[in-house]
Amino acid sequence: MNDKITQMLNQDPLILQALREDISSEDVTTNAILRAACPGTADLICKQDGVIAGLPVFARTFYLLDADTEITFFCEDGDTVHKGQKLAELKGDMRVLLTGERTALNYLQRMSGIATYTRNTAALLEGTGIRLLDTRKTTPNMRIFEKYAVRVGGGLNHRYNLSDGILIKDNHIGAAGGVAKAVQMAKEYAPFVRKIEVEVENMDMVREAVEAGADIIMLDNMTVEQMKEAVAYIDGRAKTECSGNVTKENIAKIAEAGVDYVSSGALTHSAPILDLSLKNMHAI
């Protein structure tokens, strides 16, 4: 079992919380129709082309309801899947399959949608040497799953949370009284092994960030021409990152600026789900 799948299995509290959200006391519909355990089977079907991500979470949702549930997958996370494809076969108590269906599909559809959007976006950067990053613009309590899906889709993770790295943004700069002061305070507080990233909006801020010794300079909401000027001025003295309203539709143009990284909140906050369904349920 690889590290990614192991990481998913460590998220039981989050999955259980999602199940409790959907089952406050009982699944009254299923319990009314099936008064006792009834073994059955169902198929996981793909309803549109995309990239699958979250199969371990999908399976874990059912296992937490009943460890005797059996799931046979015919694909792996990261695979390209196609409309009409049978992705898995589930066997077990049909009460469990019915009760866990929506929560399991919510995870899988959401994560697969992110992986698909990320794969399509990353393809637009192929050959440029620019790396695609996500952001912290994730659904509450879904970050670990959504950032995993970004990696499955071929993107990289920016910092996981506020404890994971120093990113001095506009309001930090305002609170500190300027770029140089903010960088100085960060260097005094943080261990020397921590990289310091600064968000800038114009050339004056770029110059100040370079002079202050920032490790990474994030060019926020700049035009391509402005970013080209900034990259030329920085001239390798810091890594460069582009951010601000980056989407699949405009990323190819942004890549012309020559930055090292492009970060896009759209990978997690704007990706549509991948349509998947549990079908053909019947008793065995």
C-alpha positions in Angstrom: 0.0 0.0 0.0 1.5 3.3 -1.0 2.0 6.4 1.2 -0.9 8.3 -0.5 -3.4 5.5 0.3 -2.0 5.2 3.9 -2.5 8.9 4.3 -6.1 8.6 3.2 -6.8 5.8 5.7 -5.6 8.1 8.5 -8.6 10.4 7.9 -11.2 8.2 9.6 -12.4 11.0 11.9 -13.2 13.2 9.0 -15.0 10.4 7.1 -16.9 9.5 10.3 -18.0 13.1 10.7 -19.3 13.1 7.1 -21.2 9.9 7.8 -22.7 11.4 11.0 -23.8 14.4 9.0 -25.8 12.2 6.7 -27.0 9.7 9.3 -28.1 11.6 12.4 -30.0 8.6 13.8 -30.7 6.1 11.1 -31.2 5.7 7.3 -35.0 5.5 7.7 -35.7 4.7 4.0 -33.3 1.8 3.9 -34.4 0.4 7.3 -38.0 0.6 6.1 -37.3 -1.5 3.0 -34.6 -3.9 4.4 -35.5 -5.0 7.9 -32.6 -7.4 8.1 -29.1 -7.9 6.6 -29.4 -8.8 2.9 -26.3 -9.5 0.9 -26.1 -7.8 -2.5 -23.9 -6.2 -5.1 -23.6 -2.9 -7.0 -21.4 -1.4 -9.6 -19.5 1.9 -9.6 -20.0 3.5 -13.0 -18.3 6.4 -14.6 -20.7 8.8 -16.4 -18.1 11.2 -18.0 -14.5 11.2 -19.0 -12.0 12.3 -16.5 -9.3 11.4 -13.9 -10.3 9.3 -11.0 -9.1 10.2 -7.5 -10.2 9.2 -4.0 -10.8 5.4 -4.4 -9.3 4.7 -1.0 -11.7 7.2 0.6 -14.6 5.8 -1.3 -13.8 2.3 0.0 -13.0 3.5 3.6 -16.5 5.1 3.8 -18.1 1.6 3.4 -15.5 -0.2 5.5 -16.2 2.1 8.4 -19.9 1.2 8.2 -19.2 -2.5 7.8 -15.7 -4.0 7.7 -17.0 -7.1 5.8 -17.9 -5.0 2.7 -15.9 -6.2 -0.3 -14.8 -3.8 -3.1 -13.0 -4.8 -6.2 -11.5 -1.9 -8.2 -10.8 -2.0 -11.9 -8.7 1.2 -11.9 -6.3 3.2 -9.7 -6.1 6.8 -8.6 -4.7 8.9 -11.4 -6.1 6.7 -14.1 -8.0 8.3 -17.0 -11.5 6.9 -17.0 -14.3 7.1 -19.5 -18.0 7.4 -19.7 -19.7 4.0 -19.3 -16.7 2.4 -17.7 -17.2 0.1 -14.7 -14.8 1.3 -12.1 -15.6 -1.1 -9.2 -17.8 -3.8 -7.9 -19.2 -3.7 -4.4 -20.5 -6.7 -2.4 -21.9 -6.7 1.1 -25.0 -5.9 3.1 -27.2 -3.9 0.8 -28.2 -1.7 3.8 -24.6 -0.6 4.1 -24.3 0.0 0.4 -27.4 2.1 0.4 -26.5 4.1 3.5 -22.9 4.8 2.5 -23.6 5.5 -1.1 -24.0 9.3 -1.1 -21.2 10.1 1.3 -18.8 7.8 -0.6 -19.8 9.3 -3.9 -19.5 12.9 -2.6 -15.9 12.3 -1.8 -15.1 10.4 -5.0 -16.9 12.9 -7.3 -15.3 15.9 -5.6 -11.8 14.5 -5.6 -12.0 13.2 -9.1 -13.3 16.6 -10.3 -10.3 18.3 -8.8 -7.9 15.8 -10.3 -9.5 16.2 -13.7 -9.4 20.0 -13.6 -5.8 19.9 -12.4 -4.7 17.4 -15.1 -6.2 19.6 -17.8 -4.6 22.8 -16.3 -1.2 21.2 -15.8 -1.2 20.1 -19.5 -1.2 23.7 -20.5 2.1 24.2 -18.8 3.9 21.3 -20.3 7.3 22.2 -21.7 7.5 25.5 -19.8 9.2 24.2 -16.7 6.6 26.1 -14.6 5.2 24.1 -11.7 1.5 24.3 -10.9 0.5 24.8 -7.2 -2.8 24.8 -5.3 -3.7 27.1 -2.4 -5.5 27.1 0.9 -8.8 27.9 -0.8 -10.3 24.6 0.1 -13.6 23.3 1.4 -13.6 23.3 5.3 -12.7 19.8 6.6 -11.9 18.7 3.1 -8.4 20.1 2.7 -6.4 16.8 3.1 -8.7 15.2 0.4 -8.6 18.1 -2.0 -4.9 18.6 -1.8 -4.4 14.9 -2.4 -6.6 15.1 -5.5 -4.4 18.0 -6.8 -1.3 15.8 -6.6 -3.2 12.9 -8.3 -4.0 15.3 -11.1 -0.3 16.3 -11.5 -0.2 19.5 -9.5 1.9 20.3 -6.4 0.8 21.4 -3.0 1.6 24.9 -1.7 1.7 25.1 2.1 -0.9 22.9 3.8 -1.9 25.3 6.5 -0.8 28.4 8.4 1.7 26.4 10.4 3.4 25.0 7.3 5.2 28.1 5.9 5.7 31.8 6.0 3.7 33.7 3.4 3.5 37.5 4.0 0.4 38.8 2.3 -0.9 42.3 1.8 -2.6 42.6 5.2 0.5 41.3 7.0 2.5 44.0 5.2 0.0 46.6 6.2 0.1 45.4 9.8 3.9 45.4 9.9 4.3 48.8 8.2 5.9 47.7 5.0 7.5 44.9 3.0 11.0 45.3 4.5 9.7 45.5 8.0 7.6 42.4 7.6 10.4 40.3 6.1 12.8 41.5 8.9 10.3 40.5 11.6 9.7 37.1 9.9 13.5 36.4 9.8 13.8 37.3 13.5 11.0 35.1 14.5 11.3 32.0 12.3 14.1 29.5 12.2 16.7 30.1 9.5 15.6 27.0 7.7 12.2 28.5 7.0 11.8 30.1 3.5 10.1 33.5 3.5 7.6 34.2 0.7 6.2 37.7 0.1 3.1 38.8 -1.9 3.7 41.9 -3.9 1.5 43.9 -6.2 3.8 46.4 -8.0 7.4 47.0 -8.9 8.1 49.1 -5.8 7.1 46.2 -3.7 9.2 43.8 -5.8 12.3 45.9 -5.3 11.7 46.1 -1.6 11.2 42.3 -1.3 14.4 41.6 -3.2 16.4 44.0 -1.0 14.9 42.6 2.1 16.1 39.1 1.1 12.8 37.3 0.5 13.2 33.7 -0.7 10.1 33.6 -2.9 8.2 36.6 -4.4 4.6 36.1 -5.3 3.4 38.4 -8.1 -0.2 38.9 -7.2 -2.8 40.1 -9.8 -0.2 41.6 -12.1 -0.5 41.8 -15.9 1.8 39.5 -18.0 3.9 42.5 -18.9 4.3 43.6 -15.3 5.3 40.1 -14.3 7.9 39.9 -17.1 9.4 43.2 -15.8 9.4 41.8 -12.3 11.0 38.5 -13.3 13.7 40.3 -15.2 14.4 42.5 -12.2 14.5 39.7 -9.7 16.9 37.9 -12.1 17.1 34.7 -10.0 17.7 36.4 -6.7 14.4 34.8 -5.5 12.0 32.2 -6.8 9.0 33.7 -8.4 5.3 32.7 -8.2 2.3 34.1 -10.0 -1.0 34.2 -8.2 -4.4 35.8 -8.5 -7.4 34.7 -10.6 -5.4 32.0 -12.4 -7.7 29.6 -14.2 -7.5 26.9 -16.9 -8.6 29.6 -19.4 -5.8 32.1 -18.9 -2.9 30.0 -17.5 -1.2 29.6 -20.9 -1.0 33.3 -21.4 0.3 33.8 -17.8 3.0 31.2 -18.5 4.6 33.7 -20.9 5.8 35.7 -17.9 8.5 33.1 -17.1 7.8 32.6 -13.4 8.9 29.5 -11.5 5.5 28.6 -10.1 1.8 29.4 -10.8 -0.6 29.0 -7.9 -4.4 28.6 -8.6 -7.2 28.5 -6.1 -9.4 27.4 -8.9 -8.0 23.9 -8.7 -9.9 23.3 -5.5 -12.6 26.0 -5.4 -13.9 25.9 -9.0 -13.4 22.4 -10.2 -16.7 20.7 -11.2 -17.3 17.2 -9.9 -16.8 14.2 -12.1 -20.1 12.4 -12.6 -20.1 8.9 -11.0 -22.8 6.7 -9.9 -23.6 3.5 -8.0 -25.8 1.3 -10.2 -27.2 -2.2 -10.8 -27.8 -2.9 -7.1 -29.4 -6.3 -6.5 -29.6 -9.1 -4.0 -27.3 -12.1 -4.3 
